[in-house]
Amino acid sequence: MATNTGQFTCPFICPTTEKTLDKTVYKEAGQSRDGEHGSTGPYVPGCIQPPEPKVYAPGAPPRYLPQPTDSTSGDILTMGPIGPWAAGHLDWTPQAGTTGVRPVVDKYSITRYSTGEWRKNNQYTLTPRATDKATALETQTKKDIENAFTNLDNKLDDSNKKLKKRVKDLAYWKKEVEKALAALTEEIDTLDNDRAKLKGACRILMMPEAISRECLELRTGRYEPDLVRDEAEQELIKEVAIVGEIRRVFMNTLAKVEEQMVINKAAKSWIEYDWGDKMSSLSVDRKNVTLTPDSNLLLWHPGVARWPENATSLEYWEHYCAESIRNCEEIRKKSEDLRGDLMTAIINGSRDMKLQADRTNAALAETVAATEELCEKLQENLKDNLKKIADIENLIDYLKESLRKVDERNKCVMTRLHNRNYERLDVENCRDEAQYALMAEAKFIRETSESLQDKLRQAEAVRSELMKYRGELEKDIACKRKSLNIDQDRCARVRAHMPTPEEFAGG
């Protein structure tokens, strides 16, 4: 810019003015800051030098491959601006000297990669990666195939050993199952012969249970206040429970024999089924032992190399085999115990039933005695209640008569007050002592009438309660008589048919 006169220059914009400032002097476009980025200053005509031939070291790789002197970052950072004619040339702002720190950009091209990066990319492209991989793959594959067939032979030998061991185990458990099956078959025949001996002893047990249940059902016919769980009721319930238990011991002895017979047959059927499974498995494994990769009966079976849904573990199979035989032995032992405990159960059951029947009879007798005493006491209370009702009714009549007399007095005082209020003239209608006395008398009569009416209401309420209590007493007496009829007559007649232990023992 021109610097002829001071009036046409600005010291803050034109750095060439004679007046120097202490502030920073900005560079023009194309100038470098103290030699940064390898730039020597603005363009000067005649400063362009002829190209210098590049010299490569002996044994250096081709020029399109990376060189020892290459740098992947210095090519861009050392590139300077292209003089004042570069696009974006600035000479008047603080940013004038910063265009050399970034790649030169104009409307034709943009520098993005360095020469070192270009050569490195060429080396990456020319490297034969796939060929090396193919060679390595071929070597490794042959080695893997050899190892695979070696492992296949080892697996086949191991499978043959395991199959032979499996055949041996199956043969052992098959013999054990055959022994258990023979013993269980013998027990079924013996139990079938003993089943006929139990039926006679079980028929008579139906009578005590029927008697106890009938007594309980008869006692449900009592009226509401007597539907209590008294001692007789509890003993009857216990009797039903004991008779039920004894009946279950005897009836269920027969039922258990039938059930045990079903269990024995089911166990026999199950162990026969298990024996059949073991025979089938033994046949399959013996056939598998004879198969080799050279056999003629080999076929493709897709999808078999997986665990079946119902497959079990070896531990469970061994446990199942032992448990199956043990269950058969337990069932057979249980059948023997059932046949041995029959007579002991009959004796103990008949004795317990007789003792409980005596307890029930004693409780019924005590309940009958207590009910009779209560019935007599209720009749006495009914007589007292009737007498008290009569007294309350007389009191109500007396109260009504008293209220009638109070009403007459009330009419008298009201008549007096009316005469004095409306028949005395002028100044004579004064509040004298007689007027005050009549007012007080009217107030007292009103209070007395209210008090007597309250007493009358109370007496009528008491009479209602007594009448209600009378109905309750009469209903309760009828209830007690009904209970006496049930406990003393009907239950006693039914319980007279209770069988004795001798009848139970006789069958």
Secondary structure as GFF3:
##gff-version 3
##sequence-region A 1 507
A	DSSP	three_ten_helix	6	8	.	.	.	ID=ss1
A	DSSP	three_ten_helix	36	38	.	.	.	ID=ss2
A	DSSP	alpha_helix	74	77	.	.	.	ID=ss3
A	DSSP	three_ten_helix	99	101	.	.	.	ID=ss4
A	DSSP	alpha_helix	115	126	.	.	.	ID=ss5
A	DSSP	alpha_helix	129	203	.	.	.	ID=ss6
A	DSSP	alpha_helix	206	219	.	.	.	ID=ss7
A	DSSP	three_ten_helix	224	226	.	.	.	ID=ss8
A	DSSP	alpha_helix	231	290	.	.	.	ID=ss9
A	DSSP	alpha_helix	314	340	.	.	.	ID=ss10
A	DSSP	alpha_helix	342	423	.	.	.	ID=ss11
A	DSSP	three_ten_helix	426	428	.	.	.	ID=ss12
A	DSSP	alpha_helix	433	484	.	.	.	ID=ss13
A	DSSP	pi_helix	485	490	.	.	.	ID=ss14
A	DSSP	alpha_helix	491	495	.	.	.	ID=ss15
A	DSSP	alpha_helix	501	506	.	.	.	ID=ss16
###
